[in-house]
Amino acid sequence: SFHIMKDKIINNFIKIAYMKKLTYVLIISILIVSCDDKNCYIQNVYVNEFIDLSLPEHIEIKTPGNTIFVEGGVRGIMIYHGVGNNYIAYERNCSYEPCLPCSSIDSVNSGIAYCACCTSAFNVASNGEPLNTPALLPLKIYQSKLNINNDILHISN
């Protein structure tokens, strides 16, 4: 009877140890699977664009408060004309889950840029700060410099 009791106790300890081990393996497996192994961030690409603001396709940006989209960057560049001759060039790749194929700024209305992919909105008049979730980070900004004649905007990084 003592040996039977001893065997039951040992078997229970083995079962408990096995269950704990199984629980740890299960938790670690869930963590590994739930972690996205993709590097989901806005890529750093070389940007060195010269935008001729006198061209008909860019004439709209001459008016303060207006925005245009141009080629360059990761998903394109969005140029916002602020006060005076202040131009801000943003990456169109949305800051929320930028590796998704649909993650880009697709429209701007009254200084607010929108991503239809995640429904985030950004204030392009204020350094691209997010106005709502899910985005928590601002839009990426490129350097922009207007030449002396105010007709060529140089966008770079």
Residue, then its C-alpha position, 0 to 999 in steps of 0.5 A: s500500500f505504501h508503494i502504491m501511494k508512493d507511485k501515485i505521488i510520483n506519477n502526479f508529480i510527473k504529470i504536473a511537471y509535464m503539464k507545466k512544460l507543455t504550458y511553457v511550450l504553448i505560451i512560447s509558441i503563441l508568442i513566436v507565432s504572434c510576432d510578425d517576423k517582417n520588418c514593418y517600417i517605412q523604408n529608407v530610400y534615396v530621395n533627390e527630387f527637383i520639382d518645377l513649381s512653374l509647370p502646369e501639373h504643379i501650379e496648384i501647389k503655388t497656393p498656400g494650403n494646397t497639396i500635390f502628390v509627386e513621384g519619389g520616396v517609397r510610395g510617392i511624395m506629398i508636398y504641402h504649401g504652408v504659410g508664405n514660402n514654407y513647403i513641407a514634403y512628406e512620404r506618402n507611406c502611412s506610418y501605421e503598418p507601412c508594409l501593407p500594400c494599401s498603406s499610403i496617403d491617398s487624399v488630402n482635404s483642408g490640410i488633413a491627409y487620409c489613409a484609406c487603408c487604416t483610416s488614420a488622419f494626419n495634420v499636414a500643416s503641423n508636421g504630419e502629426p496623427l489626428n486619430t488612431p490607429a496611427l501613433l507616429p507622424l508621417k515621415i518628412y523629407q527636407s525641402k528647400l525652395n530656390i531663390n527664384n521660388d520656382i524649383l523645390h528641392i526635396s531630399n533626405 
